[in-house]
Amino acid sequence: MTKEQIKDTILEIIAQIIPDEDLSNLKGDIPLREQVELDSMDFLDIIMELRKRYGIEVPEDDYVQLATLDSSVAYLEPRMRDL
């Protein structure tokens, strides 16, 4: 997957989890939790959806790397490159 496809996938997953949020103005370098109503259970739902869809395991120690949209794409790109 390309970086743009990964970003679109992340946004799609977030939209499923918090469908009432407007994601059109998300900034890539600001933590997601500061931009939308995303609690810890919602965040875990994102992690679980990545595992379910793509078989990607995200260790708990790496959760901090998924704080922003840009850092999420950077973290997931090598793991999703061949998908």
C-alpha positions, 0 to 999 in steps of 0.5 A, spaced: 500 500 500 502 507 498 502 512 504 496 515 501 492 508 501 494 507 508 492 514 510 485 513 507 485 506 510 486 509 517 481 515 516 476 509 514 477 505 520 476 512 524 470 514 520 467 507 522 468 507 529 466 515 530 461 516 525 459 522 527 465 526 527 468 530 521 474 528 519 475 532 513 480 537 516 484 532 520 491 535 521 497 530 520 501 532 525 496 534 531 494 528 535 488 525 533 485 525 540 486 532 540 482 533 534 476 528 535 472 525 540 477 518 541 477 515 547 482 509 549 476 504 547 476 507 540 483 507 539 483 500 541 478 498 536 482 502 531 488 497 533 483 491 533 481 493 526 488 493 523 489 486 526 482 484 523 483 487 516 491 486 515 493 481 520 498 487 523 500 486 530 501 493 534 505 492 541 502 496 546 509 499 547 508 502 540 501 505 541 504 512 542 507 511 535 499 512 532 498 518 536 497 522 529 495 521 522 502 522 520 506 518 525 500 512 524 502 512 516 509 512 518 509 506 523 504 502 518 507 503 511 513 498 512 508 493 515 503 494 509 507 495 504 506 489 500 498 488 502 
